[in-house]
Amino acid sequence: MSLVKPAARIFSPSRNAMQSGPGKAGSWVLEFAPDVRPTVDRLMGWTGGLSTERQVRLTFPSREAAEAYAKSEGLHYVLEVPPAPKPIKPKSYSDNFRNNRLENWTH
């Protein structure tokens, strides 16, 4: 039995730490896996290689579109499904001044 090395990775990128809204939440990215190990230049110490596929990032509006592209090109891919988002408990400003408050005051 031979194991086939995945040629691509399909994933949904996580939000930036500075984002609070759902921007870029529905997009999916296809990245190619490196096929050659990167080399270190002895003079400058920079890391490089002969493969330019690592520089290619394809974005798709849906997971199905990314999978359809990978199948049409004959790419072996790994699908990374993001975890389900945690539900946000709604709060109001008046909750800060409740009598039966469970948390301590922070100021």
DRENPA-981006 format. One line per 5 residues: number of its first residue (from 1); their letters; for each residue x, y, z of N, C-alpha, C. Coordinates in Angstrom, 3 decimals, decimal comma, padded with zeros to 6 digits. Atoms other than C-alpha are relative to their C-alpha. Layout:
// residues N
NUM = a = X Y Z X Y Z X Y Z ~ ...;
END
This chain:
// residues 107
1 = mslvk = 000,842 -001,176 000,000 000,000 000,000 000,000 000,885 001,235 000,000 ~ -000,804 -001,215 000,074 001,491 003,322 -001,028 -000,811 001,195 000,482 ~ 000,650 -001,206 -000,489 000,650 006,535 000,750 000,242 001,133 -000,984 ~ -000,103 -001,108 000,938 -000,062 009,470 -001,525 000,151 001,287 000,796 ~ -000,246 -001,268 -000,676 001,399 012,735 -000,318 -000,952 001,053 -000,555;
6 = paari = 000,920 -001,011 000,522 -001,173 015,544 -000,529 000,762 001,114 -000,708 ~ -000,630 -001,057 000,777 -000,302 018,136 -003,151 -000,546 001,363 000,367 ~ 000,612 -001,284 -000,344 -002,620 020,824 -001,764 -000,741 -000,109 001,325 ~ 000,735 -000,093 -001,264 -004,364 021,964 001,384 -001,109 001,015 -000,207 ~ 001,150 -000,895 000,114 -007,858 023,504 001,396 -000,463 000,314 001,416;
11 = fspsr = 000,393 -000,410 -001,340 -008,815 025,521 004,469 -000,697 001,348 -000,054 ~ 000,632 -001,310 -000,157 -010,831 028,493 005,649 000,881 000,809 000,940 ~ -000,921 -000,743 -000,855 -008,491 031,199 006,998 -000,702 000,576 001,226 ~ 000,566 -000,560 -001,223 -009,034 032,387 010,538 000,008 001,520 -000,073 ~ 000,081 -001,456 -000,021 -009,897 035,962 011,344 001,286 000,599 000,547;
16 = namqs = -001,098 -000,769 -000,543 -007,271 038,536 012,034 -000,337 000,351 001,449 ~ 000,253 -000,355 -001,388 -006,883 039,426 015,722 -000,652 001,376 000,128 ~ 000,578 -001,338 -000,040 -007,964 042,957 014,880 -001,429 000,033 -000,543 ~ 001,349 000,040 000,537 -011,265 041,829 013,335 -000,981 -000,453 001,061 ~ 001,047 000,467 -000,898 -014,416 041,573 015,368 -001,205 -000,495 -000,779;
21 = gpgka = 001,134 000,400 000,819 -016,863 041,041 012,515 000,306 -001,238 -000,812 ~ -000,179 001,223 000,782 -017,334 038,153 010,115 000,653 000,239 -001,361 ~ -000,665 -000,256 001,272 -015,134 039,616 007,362 000,900 -001,152 -000,407 ~ -000,775 001,108 000,567 -013,448 036,994 005,135 -000,380 -001,347 000,608 ~ 000,381 001,236 -000,674 -015,374 034,333 007,037 -000,421 -001,082 -000,983;
26 = gswvl = 000,498 001,003 000,917 -016,792 032,606 003,978 000,991 -000,435 -001,058 ~ -000,950 000,332 001,056 -013,659 032,412 001,840 000,785 -001,266 000,343 ~ -000,802 001,207 -000,148 -011,610 029,260 001,299 001,269 000,165 -000,813 ~ -001,312 -000,156 000,625 -007,936 029,006 000,333 000,546 -001,367 -000,365 ~ -000,710 001,200 000,426 -006,069 026,368 -001,639 001,483 000,358 -000,059;
31 = efapd = -001,454 -000,188 -000,012 -002,324 026,232 -000,870 000,658 -001,295 -000,435 ~ -000,747 001,173 000,432 000,143 023,884 -002,499 001,011 -000,388 001,058 ~ -000,983 000,512 -000,953 002,297 021,689 -000,287 001,376 000,041 -000,655 ~ -001,341 -000,023 000,595 006,054 022,005 -000,745 000,409 -001,407 -000,432 ~ -000,433 001,309 000,492 007,437 019,203 -002,875 001,501 -000,197 000,181;
36 = vrptv = -001,444 000,064 -000,189 011,116 020,037 -002,315 000,322 000,712 001,313 ~ -000,403 -000,609 -001,266 012,764 020,798 000,997 000,727 001,318 -000,265 ~ -000,683 -001,273 000,225 013,868 024,460 001,286 001,491 -000,101 000,346 ~ -001,440 000,001 -000,227 017,593 025,141 001,146 000,418 001,321 000,624 ~ -000,536 -001,197 -000,640 019,662 027,650 003,109 001,209 000,472 -000,797;
41 = drlmg = -001,128 -000,586 000,709 021,978 029,982 001,222 001,156 000,152 000,986 ~ -001,128 -000,019 -000,946 025,441 029,632 002,820 000,557 001,401 000,216 ~ -000,581 -001,331 -000,113 026,521 033,214 002,153 -000,892 000,943 000,802 ~ 000,900 -000,962 -000,630 023,459 035,224 003,227 -000,828 -000,607 001,128 ~ 000,801 000,640 -001,024 021,647 032,669 005,391 -001,488 000,022 -000,294;
46 = wtggl = 001,405 -000,043 000,362 018,357 033,145 003,540 -000,487 -001,397 -000,348 ~ 000,613 001,270 000,353 015,970 030,253 003,053 -000,674 000,152 -001,343 ~ 000,597 -000,045 001,329 014,947 029,525 -000,501 -000,176 -001,398 -000,550 ~ 000,184 001,295 000,627 014,185 026,769 -002,907 -000,314 000,161 -001,468 ~ 000,273 000,001 001,424 013,460 025,807 -006,455 -001,493 -000,028 -000,311;
51 = sterq = 001,431 000,132 000,230 009,721 025,312 -006,016 -000,690 001,352 000,203 ~ 000,746 -001,263 -000,110 007,551 028,367 -006,721 -001,459 -000,221 000,361 ~ 001,395 000,278 -000,324 004,279 026,607 -005,888 -000,372 000,466 001,401 ~ 000,309 -000,458 -001,359 004,563 027,674 -002,229 -000,465 001,444 000,014 ~ 000,393 -001,401 000,059 003,989 031,264 -003,321 -001,425 000,175 -000,521;
56 = vrltf = 001,328 -000,084 000,598 000,621 030,459 -004,926 -001,055 -000,305 001,054 ~ 001,158 000,182 -000,881 -002,533 030,916 -002,823 -001,235 000,354 -000,808 ~ 001,221 -000,230 000,746 -005,839 030,521 -004,605 -001,162 000,142 000,967 ~ 001,163 -000,201 -000,862 -008,980 031,904 -002,940 -001,269 -000,328 -000,774 ~ 001,273 000,413 000,578 -012,477 030,589 -003,578 -001,133 000,475 000,899;
61 = psrea = 001,125 -000,477 -000,819 -015,905 031,791 -002,439 -000,627 -001,093 000,860 ~ 000,603 001,084 -000,777 -016,930 028,342 -001,157 000,927 -001,211 000,014 ~ -000,789 001,232 -000,109 -015,488 025,003 -000,098 -000,217 -000,883 -001,220 ~ 000,315 000,836 001,156 -017,256 023,248 -002,958 000,762 000,459 -001,239 ~ -000,741 -000,521 001,151 -015,596 025,551 -005,507 001,472 -000,382 000,087;
66 = aeaya = -001,407 000,378 -000,177 -012,145 024,831 -004,043 000,198 -001,487 -000,266 ~ -000,104 001,440 000,248 -012,765 021,084 -004,068 -000,193 -000,326 -001,476 ~ 000,228 000,240 001,424 -014,108 021,220 -007,626 001,241 000,365 -000,814 ~ -001,221 -000,382 000,707 -010,963 023,046 -008,773 001,088 -001,060 000,190 ~ -001,035 001,003 -000,271 -008,671 020,522 -007,070 -000,290 -001,297 -000,758;
71 = ksegl = 000,353 001,230 000,728 -010,577 017,604 -008,613 000,186 000,171 -001,495 ~ -000,150 -000,210 001,445 -010,584 019,178 -012,074 001,466 000,021 -000,427 ~ -001,438 -000,017 000,304 -006,794 019,647 -011,893 000,697 -001,298 000,371 ~ -000,581 001,279 -000,378 -006,232 016,146 -010,512 000,931 000,092 001,203 ~ -000,848 -000,191 -001,182 -004,701 017,362 -007,237 -000,495 -000,858 001,156;
76 = hyvle = 000,328 000,648 -001,260 -004,605 015,249 -004,115 000,008 001,095 001,055 ~ 000,103 -001,104 -000,958 -005,764 017,535 -001,323 -000,463 -000,496 001,358 ~ 000,450 000,235 -001,362 -006,401 017,625 002,398 -000,948 001,134 000,347 ~ 001,001 -000,991 -000,355 -009,538 019,411 003,594 000,038 000,220 001,502 ~ -000,026 -000,351 -001,415 -009,262 021,213 006,934 -001,259 000,809 000,309;
81 = vppap = 001,266 -000,645 -000,330 -012,739 022,024 008,239 000,166 000,769 001,310 ~ -000,161 -000,766 -001,244 -012,783 024,852 010,826 -001,008 -000,448 001,055 ~ 000,947 000,375 -001,053 -014,408 024,193 014,209 -001,207 000,931 -000,016 ~ 001,219 -000,809 -000,059 -017,936 025,440 014,790 000,222 001,193 000,933 ~ -000,205 -001,163 -000,861 -018,020 028,978 016,221 -000,773 -000,131 001,304;
86 = kpikp = 000,647 000,028 -001,306 -018,858 029,358 019,888 -001,136 001,019 000,012 ~ 001,097 -000,969 -000,057 -022,216 030,988 020,552 000,351 001,157 000,942 ~ -000,263 -001,193 -000,796 -022,038 034,516 021,916 -001,224 000,297 000,854 ~ 001,089 -000,290 -000,920 -024,138 035,205 025,000 -000,323 001,490 -000,088 ~ 000,327 -001,420 000,091 -026,035 038,460 024,497 000,042 000,672 001,369;
91 = ksysd = -000,084 -000,773 -001,238 -025,377 041,125 027,143 -000,541 001,388 -000,261 ~ 000,414 -001,386 000,110 -026,742 044,522 027,819 000,786 000,823 001,022 ~ -000,754 -000,888 -000,884 -025,200 047,527 029,527 -000,548 -000,035 001,422 ~ 000,598 000,001 -001,338 -027,636 047,289 032,419 000,419 -001,217 000,815 ~ -000,478 001,169 -000,746 -026,220 043,850 033,327 001,180 000,342 000,896;
96 = nfrnn = -001,124 -000,401 -000,842 -023,194 045,663 034,777 -000,449 000,464 001,380 ~ 000,477 -000,577 -001,256 -025,388 047,102 037,561 -001,074 -000,855 000,659 ~ 000,976 000,901 -000,614 -027,493 044,064 038,511 000,316 -000,217 001,462 ~ -000,208 000,322 -001,414 -027,993 043,212 042,186 000,527 -001,413 000,179 ~ -000,416 001,404 -000,137 -027,499 039,471 041,715 001,147 -000,335 -000,951;
101 = rlenw = -001,142 000,156 000,891 -024,304 039,871 039,726 000,946 -001,086 000,526 ~ -000,873 001,103 -000,420 -022,028 036,779 039,803 001,466 000,371 -000,032 ~ -001,398 -000,370 000,105 -018,752 038,393 038,741 000,305 001,187 000,906 ~ -000,415 -001,143 -000,796 -016,744 040,854 040,803 000,150 001,241 -000,878 ~ -000,258 -001,249 000,728 -016,376 044,487 039,830 001,469 000,042 -000,390;
106 = th = -001,383 -000,055 000,473 -013,256 045,101 037,788 000,607 001,375 000,160 ~ -000,545 -001,340 -000,185 -012,855 048,790 038,634 -000,441 000,599 001,309;
END
